[in-house]
């Protein structure tokens, strides 16, 4: 196995997220470079964690009183 690849559990711990989140991102095609070996997912050690969400609050909440 390539020394640059780490299991998704280790990657998740490194970035403070749940391993299920990493797995979902892989399956959605957000995380490039991920490979499945012997039934387990591995990602490059130096793969940055990106957040592609658009952010901001929904406009329907802007006029709501708190």
RODO-2510 file (C-alpha; in nm, 4 decimals, decimal comma):
residues 66
     n   res          X          Y          Z
     1     x     0,0000     0,0000     0,0000
     2     x     0,1155     0,3540    -0,0741
     3     x     0,2621     0,5270     0,2347
     4     x     0,0811     0,8442     0,1347
     5     x    -0,2609     0,6815     0,1895
     6     x    -0,4295     0,6703     0,5300
     7     x    -0,7574     0,5107     0,6429
     8     x    -1,0604     0,7390     0,6539
     9     x    -1,0812     0,6945     1,0327
    10     x    -0,7332     0,8445     1,0744
    11     x    -0,8129     1,1246     0,8268
    12     x    -1,1361     1,2032     1,0136
    13     x    -0,9581     1,2189     1,3506
    14     x    -0,6904     1,4440     1,2019
    15     x    -0,9539     1,6913     1,0788
    16     x    -1,2014     1,6583     1,3664
    17     x    -1,4915     1,5167     1,1658
    18     x    -1,6869     1,1918     1,1695
    19     x    -1,5604     0,9037     0,9518
    20     x    -1,9125     0,8711     0,8083
    21     x    -1,8823     1,2271     0,6779
    22     x    -1,5580     1,1380     0,5003
    23     x    -1,7215     0,8283     0,3509
    24     x    -2,0196     1,0337     0,2287
    25     x    -1,7903     1,2901     0,0677
    26     x    -1,5991     1,0130    -0,1087
    27     x    -1,9183     0,8567    -0,2423
    28     x    -2,0434     1,1968    -0,3626
    29     x    -1,7174     1,2527    -0,5495
    30     x    -1,6098     1,5521    -0,3406
    31     x    -1,2826     1,3971    -0,2219
    32     x    -1,0582     1,3110    -0,5145
    33     x    -0,7795     1,0616    -0,4757
    34     x    -0,9689     0,8240    -0,2472
    35     x    -0,9266     0,4543    -0,3215
    36     x    -1,0938     0,1406    -0,1928
    37     x    -0,8545    -0,1418    -0,1088
    38     x    -0,9707    -0,4763     0,0321
    39     x    -1,3088    -0,3270     0,1265
    40     x    -1,1710    -0,0222     0,3114
    41     x    -1,1433     0,3385     0,1953
    42     x    -0,8105     0,5236     0,2013
    43     x    -0,7388     0,8890     0,1234
    44     x    -0,4156     1,0768     0,0560
    45     x    -0,2526     1,1951     0,3780
    46     x    -0,2079     1,5513     0,2475
    47     x    -0,5606     1,5876     0,1008
    48     x    -0,7008     1,9182     0,2333
    49     x    -1,0415     1,9244     0,3962
    50     x    -1,2585     2,1572     0,1921
    51     x    -1,6020     2,2903     0,2743
    52     x    -1,8008     2,3580    -0,0410
    53     x    -2,1194     2,4613     0,1342
    54     x    -2,2507     2,7980     0,0285
    55     x    -2,2940     2,9243     0,3830
    56     x    -2,5178     3,1982     0,5096
    57     x    -2,8648     3,1763     0,6499
    58     x    -3,1678     3,1073     0,4423
    59     x    -3,3530     3,4224     0,3387
    60     x    -3,6743     3,2877     0,4870
    61     x    -3,5208     3,3287     0,8337
    62     x    -3,4118     3,6911     0,7885
    63     x    -3,7523     3,8398     0,8708
    64     x    -3,8241     3,6130     1,1663
    65     x    -3,8232     3,7631     1,5138
    66     x    -3,6039     3,5910     1,7683
***
